[in-house]
């Protein structure tokens, strides 16, 4: 009952935030939120690995080719850092990627973005903040996606409610689970975290989940994930 009430509250807030509608919005092929876990379990080196992995991904030919393949309107991208309840921040504001040059510009912005927050883990809050960012921006995407990565779980019912509210707005949530052996007590916890994301976090049209063996593996995993997200239904069809 509480989860359902939370979902209705979130959905009502999103409807109010949508304002007068799509008038004056710039069409794009995709609106993409990169929501990166910066909770206390992520140390300075691991944060740097995430930032470097994302920055390098947008310099990679595969990601640039995916952007071109997605369409001619471009992909609007923002970077969000998230931790505990009411602890979310926009690290890189919305930026449209159309080609190698605009991808390199985004890469530079990601590299230059410092860590803004620390704290506990609130996936529901990360989803809600990301949805509001999509609803409040100046773009109108053919697809709208939240890419949420993290190394821990949070309240399942609140995560489900936030996911369902996002899905009701036509927004897909994909997950990237990072196995952090220093925190999650080994393979058993890894399995639990995968199940948590699969059952309580991801959702919407074409949603999927991927895993990184550790923070070092994040570079390869996020690049593959971005290609799949940007190309969208084509990738899902061959999965």
N, C-alpha and C positions, 0 to 999 in steps of 0.2 A: 504493500500500500504506500509506504514512504517513497519507494523507488518510483512508483507511478506518479505520485504527486510531484516529485522532483523533476520528472520528465515533462509534465505539463507546465511546470514553472519555467523550465528552460525553453520550451517551445514557445510559450507566451512571450518571454523576453526577446526571443529571436524575431518573432512576428512584429513586435513593436520596433525593434532595431532596424527592420528592413525599410521603414520609412515609406516614401512615396513610390517605391518600386524601382524599375530598371531604367528610368529615363536618364539620359546623359551618361550612362555607363559605357566604358570602352569594351567592346567584345574581344575575348581571347579564347583560345582553344582549351585552356585549362587554368583553373585557379588552384594553386598548390601551397599548402602550409607545411613547412618542415618544422615539426615540433620536437625539440631535442631535450632529453632529460638532463637537468643540471642539479639534481638532488644531491644530498650529502654523500650518498654512496658513490658518486662520480668524483674522483679526485682530479687535481689540476692536470695531470698527465693524460687522463682519460678524456677530460674535456677538450684538451688540445687535439687528441686523436680524432674526436668527433668533428671538430671545426676543420681540421686539415682534410679529413675524409670528404666532407661536403664540398669544401673549396676545390679540392682536386677533381671531384666528380664532375663539376661544371666546366672543367677544362678538358675533360676526356672526350675524344671524338665520338664515342658511342652515345653519350648523353646529348651532345650537340646534334648528332644525326637524328636522335629520337625527337628532339624539339622540332626540327625541320619536318620530320615525318608526321608529327601531330597536326600540322596545318600551317596556314599562312598568317594567322592572327597572333601567334606567340603564346608563351606560357608565363602567367603571372605568378611569381614566387615570393613568399615571405618566410623569414626564419624566426621561430618562437622558442624561447627558453622557458622551461617549466620545472617546478618542484612541488612544494606542498600547497595546501589550500590557500587561495588568493595570492599565490606567488607564481605569477607568469609575467613574461616581458617580451616585447617585440625587439629582437636583436637586429634584424635587417628588415626594413620596411618593404612594401610590395615593389617588385622590380620585374619588368617584362623581358623575358629571354626569347630572342628570335633567331639568333645566329651565334657564331663563335665570339664575336666582339661583345655582344650583350651578355653572353654567358661568362666571359672573362671578367666583365664589370661586376657581375653578381659574385663571382668567385672572390674577387678582391674585397668586396664588402663583407663577405662571410669571414675571410681571414682577419679582417680588421675589427671584428665585433668581439668585445671582451665579455667575460662571464658576468652576468648581471645578478644572478640569484643563486641561492642554495636553500636547502630545507628538506622536508619530508617528501613523500611521493603521493600526488593527487592526480590520477589520470583523468578523472571526471572534470576537474578544473582545467586541465590542459585542453581537453576536447572543447569545453564550453568557450574558453578564451579563443581557440582557433576558429570555431564557428562564428563567433562575433566578429573576428577579424575579417573573415570572408564576407559576412553580411555588410560590413561597414566600409569595404574598400570601394574603389572607383571602377571595378571591372565586372564584366558579365561573362562568365565562363560557360562553354558548352558542357564541361565537366568541372566538378568541384571536389577536391580531395584533400584530406588531412593525412600526412605521413607522420605517425607518432612512433618515436623510438625510445626505449627505456630498458633499465636493468632491474626493475622491481614492480611489484603489484600494489594495488590499493583497493579500497572498498568496492566489491564486485557489483553491488546493487546500484551504487552511484555511477559507476563506470557504464553499466548497462543503460541507465536512464539517460546519461549524456549522449551515449552512442545512438540511442533510439531517437532522441530529439534532433541530432544531426541528420540521421537518416530520413527523418520526416521532412527535412529541408532539402533533400536530394543530394546530400553530401556523403561521400564515401570515406571511410576511415580504414587505412592500411596500417599494419604494425610491423616494426622491426624489433625483435627481442634480442637484447645483448646479454650474453652469459657472462656474468661477473663473478668469478670463482671466489674472490676475496670477500664477497658479501653474501652470496646466495647459497652457501653450504653445499655446493656440488651438483652433480647431475640430477638428483631427485628434485631439487629446487628448480633446476632448469626446465624439467618436464612440467612442473607445476606452473611456471611462468608462461610457457608456451600455451598451456591449456587456458590460463587466465586470459591471455590476449585473444585466443581463438574464440572463447566463449563469452567474454565480457567487454571486449574492446573493439575489435574490427567489425565492420558491417557496411552495408550499402552496396550498390551495383558494382560488381567486379572486384569486391574487396578481397584482400589476400594478406598473408603474413609471411615474413621471412625471418631468418635468424642469423646472428653473427656469433661465432664461437667465443669471441672476446672483443675487447675494444680495438685491438690491433686489426682484427678481421673486419671491423666496421667499414674501412675504406672500400673493400671489394663488395661487401654486402650492400652498402648504400648506393653504389654506382649501378649495380644490377637492379636494385629496387627502383631507382629513379627512371631507368630505361623502361621498365615494365609499367610504372605509373604514367609516364608521359605518353607512351604509345597506347596505353589503355586497352580497349577491347581486343585489339589485335594480339597483344601479349596473352591476354586471358584465354583467347581462343586456342592457343597452341600450348597451354600449360599442361 
